[in-house]
Amino acid sequence: MTAELFGLLTRIRLSRRPMDLDKAAASQYLFPLVGLIVGLIAATVALVLNHFIDKDLALISGGAVLVTLYYVTGILHTEGLADFADGMMASGPVERKREAMKDVHLGAGGVFATVMFLIIFFASISLLTGEAGKRIELWPFLELRIPLAFGFVLAEVAGKLSMNVAMFMGPSSHEGMGSVFVRNANFPKLAASIGISAGIAVVFAGQLFPLVFLGLISGVAVTLLARKHFGGVNGDAFGAANEVGRLLTLVGWVLLA
């Protein structure tokens, strides 16, 4: 796994050298491994808080996990979701929608999308953190149980898989940072990303591993919207795909686990 991937997807810096964007794009199939690390950090914090803080105070411990996630990953993906929503809500031709998406001022569409996302995300995190230590059966034929906190791993991996799908489907809406990743995307890399995601999900989610493929579905949905409204994908579309993928997977885990 390259230092560039952590520098791109998180606030973790493993190297002082400037990020090599081409190297990061070439290694895009390893995105789910970054999701694994982020998810394990969130799961560890949730388990520790669940041990020391009463379940009735899950909103407080959930807030701490939310802050931890954003401290590790930054707000780049959520900002992408907000810009993506602004562009979608803008009226007029594709050029006008692209301008709205690039506008530094947040519009009503972006505010609404961000608020709704954070409400559902925070609620899901709090519910999961409150039950983080509860154990569920990994597989019916194994005497092995896993803590519910591993749902954070599944959600973060699904978000990264969603980004890989968007990069593969493309095309780029315009020349820029996002187009580098689209040009480097191909089916073998997507297949590798899907395989890595599925493998992680089998280990950390057991019989609920299919939930990780909500990331794949989210990537397809966001890409189709990006094509319709902007003529293709870009960095904001990738951010939106990540947020939608991890939110749907987290909600699915909370409902089914």
C-alpha positions as a printed Julia matrix, in Angstrom:
257×3 Matrix{Float64}:
   0.0     0.0     0.0
   1.49    3.34   -0.98
   1.87    6.4     1.22
   0.08    8.32   -1.54
  -3.19    6.51   -0.84
  -3.2     7.53    2.81
  -2.26   11.08    1.86
  -5.12   11.17   -0.63
  -7.9     9.48    1.36
  -6.99   10.42    4.94
  -5.1    12.97    7.0
  -2.5    10.31    7.82
   0.88   11.23    6.36
   3.35    8.38    5.92
   5.81   10.42    3.85
   7.02   14.0     3.72
   7.42   13.85   -0.04
   4.85   15.57   -2.27
   2.07   13.2    -3.26
   2.56   11.42   -6.58
  -0.93   11.56   -8.08
  -0.11    9.14  -10.9
   1.2     6.6    -8.41
  -1.92    6.97   -6.28
  -4.14    6.55   -9.33
  -2.26    3.44  -10.41
  -2.83    1.94   -6.94
  -6.52    2.82   -6.76
  -7.53   -0.83   -6.41
  -6.02   -0.71   -2.89
  -8.53    1.92   -1.73
 -10.48   -0.69    0.3
  -7.36   -1.43    2.36
  -7.31    2.22    3.45
 -10.98    1.8     4.35
  -9.99   -1.23    6.45
  -7.5     0.83    8.47
  -9.94    3.7     8.99
 -12.71    1.28    9.95
 -10.49   -0.5    12.47
  -9.61    2.84   14.08
 -13.3     3.73   14.4
 -14.18    0.24   15.68
 -11.42    0.38   18.31
 -12.57    3.77   19.58
 -16.19    2.54   19.66
 -15.24   -0.57   21.66
 -13.2     1.41   24.18
 -15.98    3.96   24.67
 -18.58    1.21   24.9
 -16.57   -0.36   27.71
 -16.29    2.83   29.78
 -19.44    4.77   28.85
 -22.96    3.62   29.64
 -25.19    2.63   26.73
 -27.62    5.4    27.73
 -24.93    7.91   26.79
 -24.51    6.5    23.28
 -25.04    9.95   21.74
 -21.91   11.18   23.49
 -19.77    8.18   22.57
 -21.23    8.23   19.05
 -20.22   11.87   18.74
 -16.69   10.96   19.78
 -16.51    8.26   17.09
 -17.85   10.71   14.49
 -15.19   13.25   15.44
 -12.54   10.51   15.27
 -13.62    9.54   11.77
 -13.44   13.09   10.52
 -10.16   13.69   12.31
  -8.68   10.71   10.47
 -10.3    11.23    7.06
 -10.89   14.98    6.93
 -14.0    16.52    5.37
 -12.98   16.26    1.72
 -15.49   13.54    0.84
 -18.36   15.27    2.64
 -17.46   18.5     0.87
 -17.62   16.56   -2.4
 -21.11   15.35   -1.51
 -22.21   18.93   -0.81
 -20.8    20.25   -4.09
 -22.29   17.31   -5.99
 -25.73   18.06   -4.55
 -25.38   21.76   -5.39
 -24.62   20.9    -8.99
 -27.53   18.49   -9.26
 -29.96   21.07   -7.89
 -28.83   23.8   -10.3
 -31.12   24.4   -13.25
 -29.91   24.79  -16.81
 -27.43   22.99  -19.09
 -24.49   20.85  -18.04
 -22.12   23.84  -18.08
 -24.31   25.69  -15.58
 -24.46   22.65  -13.3
 -20.68   22.3   -13.4
 -20.29   25.95  -12.45
 -22.64   25.46   -9.5
 -20.65   22.44   -8.39
 -17.39   24.4    -8.5
 -18.83   27.45   -6.73
 -17.03   28.01   -3.42
 -20.29   29.15   -1.83
 -22.51   26.36   -0.55
 -26.04   26.4    -1.93
 -29.33   25.12   -0.57
 -28.88   21.73   -2.22
 -25.49   21.22   -0.65
 -26.69   22.36    2.79
 -29.68   20.01    2.69
 -27.65   17.03    1.48
 -24.93   17.6     4.1
 -27.36   18.07    6.98
 -29.41   15.0     6.08
 -26.27   12.93    5.59
 -24.8    13.96    8.95
 -28.06   13.35   10.82
 -28.42    9.8     9.49
 -24.68    9.15    9.77
 -24.51   10.36   13.39
 -27.64    8.41   14.36
 -26.25    5.2    12.82
 -22.85    5.69   14.45
 -24.45    6.32   17.85
 -26.66    3.24   17.63
 -23.69    1.1    16.61
 -21.38    2.57   19.26
 -23.99    1.94   21.95
 -23.96   -1.76   21.03
 -20.31   -1.93   19.91
 -19.38   -4.7    22.34
 -22.35   -6.91   21.53
 -21.26  -10.02   19.64
 -22.95  -11.7    16.71
 -22.34  -15.05   15.06
 -19.7   -14.93   12.35
 -20.87  -18.03   10.49
 -23.5   -20.62   11.54
 -20.95  -23.44   11.36
 -18.25  -21.69   13.44
 -18.15  -21.15   17.18
 -16.85  -17.66   16.65
 -18.56  -14.35   17.36
 -17.57  -10.84   16.29
 -18.28   -7.46   17.91
 -20.85   -5.24   16.21
 -18.21   -2.51   16.05
 -16.77   -4.23   12.97
 -19.63   -2.63   11.07
 -17.4     0.42   10.82
 -14.88   -1.63    8.85
 -17.56   -2.81    6.45
 -18.87    0.73    5.91
 -15.47    2.3     5.25
 -14.48   -0.46    2.83
 -17.8    -0.11    0.98
 -17.22    3.63    0.6
 -13.86    3.07   -1.03
 -15.28    0.38   -3.31
 -17.94    2.87   -4.38
 -15.21    5.29   -5.45
 -13.47    2.56   -7.46
 -16.71    1.84   -9.31
 -17.18    5.52  -10.19
 -13.61    5.74  -11.48
 -14.07    2.65  -13.63
 -17.43    3.7   -15.1
 -16.42    7.31  -15.86
 -16.06    9.15  -18.12
 -14.39   12.29  -16.74
 -16.59   15.37  -16.81
 -13.52   17.53  -17.45
  -9.73   17.41  -17.3
  -8.48   17.59  -13.74
  -7.34   15.53  -10.78
 -10.28   13.16  -11.11
  -9.52   12.43  -14.75
  -6.13   10.96  -13.74
  -7.94    8.27  -11.77
 -10.44    7.6   -14.54
  -7.62    7.13  -17.07
  -5.87    4.68  -14.75
  -9.03    2.68  -14.05
  -9.63   -0.64  -15.79
 -11.55   -3.85  -15.21
  -8.69   -5.83  -13.62
  -8.24   -3.07  -11.03
 -11.97   -2.92  -10.33
 -12.08   -6.71  -10.03
  -9.16   -6.56   -7.58
 -10.96   -3.89   -5.54
 -14.12   -5.99   -5.44
 -12.12   -9.06   -4.42
 -10.26   -7.22   -1.66
 -13.51   -5.7    -0.38
 -15.27   -9.07   -0.38
 -12.35  -10.72    1.41
 -12.3    -8.08    4.14
 -16.07   -8.32    4.49
 -16.0   -12.11    4.87
 -13.44  -11.81    7.68
 -15.02   -8.89    9.55
 -18.73   -9.3     8.81
 -19.24  -13.02    8.39
 -22.56  -13.97    6.84
 -23.47  -10.3     6.46
 -20.56   -9.75    4.04
 -22.89   -9.02    1.05
 -23.62   -5.65    2.64
 -20.27   -4.43    1.33
 -21.68   -4.59   -2.19
 -23.96   -1.68   -1.3
 -20.79    0.25   -2.08
 -20.82   -1.14   -5.58
 -24.48   -0.21   -6.05
 -23.86    3.27   -4.66
 -20.98    3.79   -7.06
 -23.15    2.87  -10.02
 -25.98    5.15   -8.87
 -23.74    8.17   -8.24
 -21.97    7.68  -11.57
 -25.24    7.55  -13.5
 -26.35   10.77  -11.8
 -22.97   12.37  -12.57
 -23.27   11.43  -16.24
 -26.79   12.84  -16.42
 -26.08   16.15  -14.7
 -22.4    16.81  -15.43
 -21.5    14.66  -18.4
 -19.23   12.46  -16.31
 -17.47   12.05  -12.98
 -14.94   14.18  -11.12
 -13.47   14.5    -7.64
 -16.77   15.66   -6.14
 -18.53   12.63   -7.62
 -15.92   10.38   -6.03
 -16.49   12.05   -2.67
 -20.24   11.68   -3.01
 -19.84    8.01   -3.93
 -17.73    7.41   -0.82
 -20.24    9.07    1.51
 -23.3     7.39    0.0
 -21.61    3.99   -0.04
 -20.45    4.04    3.56
 -23.72    5.54    4.84
 -25.94    2.92    3.17
 -23.69    0.11    4.35
 -23.61    1.43    7.91
 -27.4     1.76    7.97
 -27.74   -1.74    6.55
 -25.45   -3.1     9.26
 -27.36   -1.36   12.05
 -30.66   -2.72   10.72
 -29.56   -6.3    10.09
 -26.8    -7.09   12.58
